[in-house]
Amino acid sequence: QKEVEQNSGPLSVPEGAIASLNCTYSDRVSQSFFWYRQYSGKSPELIMSIYSNGDKEDGRFTAQLNKASQYVSLLIRDSQPSDSATYLCAVIFSGGYNKLIFGAGTRLAVHP
Amino acid sequence: DGGITQSPKYLFRKEGQNVTLSCEQNLNHDAMYWYRQDPGQGLRLIYYSQIVNDFQKGDIAEGYSVSREKKESFPLTVTSAQKNPTAFYLCASNGASKGNEQFFGPGTRLTVL
């Protein structure tokens, strides 16, 4: 069973703080990992992709991947109220052509 | 202005009716996908197509059908055999130049009356 697990939240952080979102996956040989942001009633928007162990930074976002622990995380620095959304982790498992498996998402609430 | 369009934005269906959701992209992407999202859940794959005139079932294909006659278009029909069709339907596409990254259209919200 190919699974992607996320804490549903809500994760509540004050404005300006670092938000840390976590995701675990079941397939040790997965190679492609993605974070999507989804505002209420809207479609998912790709914000980060990561393929190698370590950190990848893009503006206020940092994705971290640890394949040995089957763990991928997203850090949001200087969190803003506009970051309040559901964050979906998605993984392409081995043997599935570009078939994304999504977690259920973590709802983030950034309060002023 | 490149992107993925879906229509209609909202759709209401009576019991026993078939309805077709439109998905069009002008990104020159080869692969297209249909997902379904239920409240509080992740997206689940319905059908996908890697090239024109070819498509494969995803994880929850029962009660749905698709066609891929043109590269730009991948319509989804929700048939009367789909017992619980009320959901948010999302179309995505992926091009070779973007690796495995998939990009989503705005979605169609289907409600059964």
Interface residues (C-beta under 8 A of the other chain):
Chain A: V4 S8 S32 F34 Y36 K42 S43 P44 E45 L46 S49 Y51 L88 A90 I92 Y97 N98 K99 L100 I101 F102 G103 A104 G105
Chain B: A31 Y33 G40 Q41 G42 L43 R44 L45 Y48 Q50 G58 L90 N94 G99 N100 E101 Q102 F103 F104 G105 P106 G107
